[in-house]
Amino acid sequence: MRKIDLFQILSILLILIIGGCTTQGRLTYLTFESSENLLELKSSMEELKIEGYEGSTQQQFSALKEVRYISKHMDARPGDAVRRELAVSALVFLAFASDDGDVRDRSLSRLETLLEDEEDWPLYLQMSTVDSLADLVIGHLGFKEKHDGQWMNFGIRSSHREDALEVLLDSFMSQNEELQYHTVGALERILSVEPLLETCPFNICDEDVRKNLEEWQEGREQKRVLPANADPDAVESGAYGPESKRVPIDEKQEWHEELDELKQMAWKALEDWLEDSEVSLLNKSRIVRWAAKVQNFSMLPEMEESFQETMARWAENEDIPSNIRQLLKASQKRVTLYGVPAKKDPEPPSSSFMRIWMLSPEFIETHLDAFLQQQIGRQKSGLLLGQPRPDQILNADFEDSPEGRVRREIILDLLHDALGRGLVMEKNDVLEKLGASMEGAETISELAGLVRVTDVIFPSIQERNWNPQPLIESLVRGAEASEQIERKRLFLKALNAGKEQFPEQVSLAMSSINIDLLTRQTFELSTLNSSETL
């Protein structure tokens, strides 16, 4: 790392400003060397993205030089992980949005190396690259400009999104299993996203469109057009319809169609992954289980039908392993039998669900959501649940095998959804056992599944009036013991999820953990943003 003290930084900065020859790249580097303020770092990187997007050739290369340096070499201090991630996010932006071909090529070359080279690049930074590519595809990774007092996202064209998605898809087979797990999650985020005004490409939605959220949501007013020979009495009686009606604006329809095409591009790549023996059973299972979620992918009817047809072809493709095709059919059967979420009681009797964690993945995928929905209804009616209770299912001992990991993933996903719909745990020893399971998780993917459940379990703890400390203490221990940055952050994320229900306990626990200032600010800001959204 370049050695430079604060006095030198200020002196150099003053000289450069007075001389009028500084670039934003240099200013951003100096800010990243000296600042411990996350908002200040983000603001400086946003300025750098703008210069890398529309500056002179010299300015764009300066921007590229600094983000490459920060992302690769700024790694000696606490908090540098956050700095490197901010630089990687800017690097992703430059790889597609810079108007200089050499800048784009060099940025893209670094990204491809980053995704494929496990020795020189840590997993957390590879995950951050995947997230940034997904953000660009969705439309969150432009630069912000204020127009008429309103912040707007610019810089990302339709073609940029397609190129970024192609890079993400092409990198998949070169990724290790843990990174592939993360990439599958990023693809689900892309598939699930709605065509929002704030993410609409600026080549479709100009400033005037972006200023009118009401028109985007409600549609433009279209006046009734009457024929020349219209009968006045018929007009007055309403035979020709209302005087005006709201119709969707063209830009919204165009963005929806374009987003559907991006989703279809991702969907078409999946069949090769399902056929490839190098892709784990767990990751394949996550993909085919999207069959139960297609209706929630916010697509136009024609595209949803196309997805269904593709899955029907997968189900008959003998190059895809038989157990994966059976799981796909189970997901489709779940939709047919119950709907998603389930709207009917499970067809098998309650006794069929004993030790469900040992049953086939197909049975679990088909029927467990209906069983959990039935338990929600019984809890709301004040009835006894019987066996197995949700806490027994959560804390089950899963077989340590590829199929056992698939069972576990399905159960944790369905428990997450049911807890989000109001399912409440029954026995408070679930907290200590859940914490122990998280501390003992051997892989990032195993821990991530448990964190997803923890994200939604705190309302259940509050409703039962339980003491959250057993779980909180486990999360603190897990964070403190984690040497991998990505693992530590998962524990912090799980802990931070309880801040709304237990603000004092969580804040005290957070303050006791030895984490750098920038990481601490990251979680504080995420809580603030979540509160603002709600």
Secondary structure, DSSP 8 states (H G I E B T S, - for coil): -----HHHHHHHHHHHHHHT---HHHHHHHHHHH---HHHHHHHHHHHHHHHHHS-HHHHHHHHHHHHHHHHH--SSTTHHHHHHHHHHHHHHHHHH-S-HHHHHHHHHHHHHHHH-TTTS-HHHHHHHHHHHHHHHHT--SEEEEETTEEEEES--HHHHHHHHHHHHHHGGGS-HHHHHHHHHHHHHHHH----GGGS-TTTS-HHHHT-HHHHHH-EEEE----TT--HHHHHHTTT--SEEEE--HHHHHHHHHHHHHHHHHHHHHHHHHH-TTS-HHHHHHHHGGGGTGGGS---HHHHHHHHHHHHHHHH-TTS-HHHHHHHHHHHHHHHHHTTTT-S--SS-GGGGTTGGGS-HHHHHHHHHHHHHHHHHHHHTT----SS-HHHHHT----SSHHHHHHHHHHHHHHHHHHHTT---S-THHHHHHHHHHHH--SHHHHHHHHHHHTTTHHHHHHHT---HHHHHHHHHHHHH--SHHHHHHHHHHHHTTTTT-HHHHHHHHHHS---HHHHHHHHHHHHHHHHH-
